[in-house]
Amino acid sequence: MKTETQKLHIEPGAVYSRQEAAEALGISLSTLKRLIKKGHLTVSKPGGMRRVFITGESVLAMLDSTKIEKGA
């Protein structure tokens, strides 16, 4: 029996963990971390915490700025 995972709907005013953002985008956590490291996603990290927060606006802005190339 095949189980399907449903992608989250990205809300502009919401805040997501790295795992939630990766699931919403349908990508791996390591790919999301690369996007953050390359500056494609803006994150917020409160002082003294390991947790990273990603806003829905950041995810949507990244998607808006992405262009689709032929053959991709």
LOSENU-674878 format. One record per residue (C-alpha): x, y negated, z negated. Coordinates in steps of 0.001 Angstrom, whole numbers, plus 524288, in hexadecimal, padded with zeros to 5 digits. Layout:
! LOSENU-674878
XYZ ...
END
This chain:
! LOSENU-674878
800008000080000 805A97F2E68040E 804CB7E77A7FAD4 805A87D9C38002B 80B007CE327F8E8 803D97C1807FAC6 80BB57B5057FC4B 808AD7AA087F2F7 8029679DAD7F850 80C167926B7F64D 805C77870D7EF13 80CA0779C87F04C 80AC2776337E1EF 80EA0783697DC72 81B9E787A47D6C2 8213F794F97DA27 82BD879DC07D4DE 835FC7A2CD7DE71 82F0B7AFEA7DEF2 821B07A9BE7E185 8273B7A0F37EC36 82E0F7AC7D7F2B5 8217A7B4637F275 819917A9017F7DF 823367A76A80313 824477B60880576 833107B604803A2 83C837BC957FA5D 841457B60A7EE0B 84F2B7B5D97F377 84A767AEB27FFB4 8435E7A4C77F73E 84FB37A2A17EF3D 857457A0127FBE2 84D027961680017 84E8178F3F7F2FD 85D6578F927F3B3 85D38789C680179 8542977ED47FCF1 8481E7830B8049B 84010783DE7F820 8404877A2C7ECF6 84011780237DF77 83EC077B1E7D1AD 84669781317C68F 8439B77BFB7B8E3 84FB577A167B08A 85392785C27A866 84AED78F1C7B025 84E487997F7BA11 840D9798A77C04E 83FB2791697CD38 8331A78B0E7D1CF 82F74788907DFFA 8244D77F6D7E38E 81A53782C07EDCF 81DCF775F47F480 82BDB77A947F61F 827967876B7FC35 81DF8780C480562 827FC776598093C 831CB780F280CAA 827BF787E681507 823F677B2D81BC4 832187782C81F20 834A6785C68248B 834587871A83337 83154793AD83A32 83B13797B28448F 838247A0428504D 83BB67AE4F84E23 83B037AD3383F69 
END
